[in-house]
């Protein structure tokens, strides 16, 4: 089996993927590498003739209130159809342009720019309607940003646009060998040679699953380097044997350039993915039809959202 995790960005220079291959003795992990053309990356890995699990640090799913208003019954079908709807991905500069067919907002900070106003412009009673259940705060972590929000450090809308528009929607529309977890079934049943199983994996969630404490910020090289011991312990617990280049990258905090945090996240996400593949974390999905068909879930997350 091959496991890979890609840390995503609108800037291709900040898209990095970490890859590991499983054999009888465990996993052999490579140093992070640029994603490049994601379709070519998937084709290259599938050519090895073994199942491929690929984690992505971006939303896979839409909130249930939005799905109900837009008539969406199954997220993979909706995503497949977006290949013929390029206007969907236009980011609105103001509230007046918002519609169910153009939900992303805002281009920049402006007066009156709030998530509540965003929701109201789309016909929803409150900002909570724009969040999936897996985006909401739990006892273990703060809330993530709504799927369609595109401003600030705590946003994932731009990554969703870049991946959905430029790769996933066209690939699905063309009949590509992609299966989306959890919409199409449990992870174990989806994995098969010739198929790439795509799952939403958040490095911040995986960091906790691995028991790694990051003092400071992942944007600071010295803080990433200080987490080396925890990273090495997490790899050992998951029977992950790093190649020499990965061992050196961990020791040096993944480099001093701006992409160091992205390389770090790609490795953390990979370890989180491997933890689920090997049964150290459950392939848990709440028994909620809207989550399983529309909203999606974060792989390895077991904590349920706090009540509103």
Secondary structure, 3 states (H helix, E strand, C coil): CEEEEEECCCCHHHCEEEEEEEECCEEEECCCEECCCHHHHHHHHHCCCCCEEEEECCCCCCCHHHHHHHCCCCHHHHHHHHHHCHHHHCCECCHHHCECCECCECCCCCCCCCHHHHHHHCCCCCHHHHCCHHHCCECCCCCCCCCCECCCCCCCHHHHHHHHHHHHHHHHHCCCCEEECCCCCCHHHHCCCCCEEEEECCHHHHHHHCCCCCCCCCCCHHHHHHCHHHHHHHHHHCCEEECHHHHHHHHCCCCCCCCHHHHHHHHHHHHHHHHHHCCCCCCCCCCCHHHHHHHCCCCCCCCCECCC
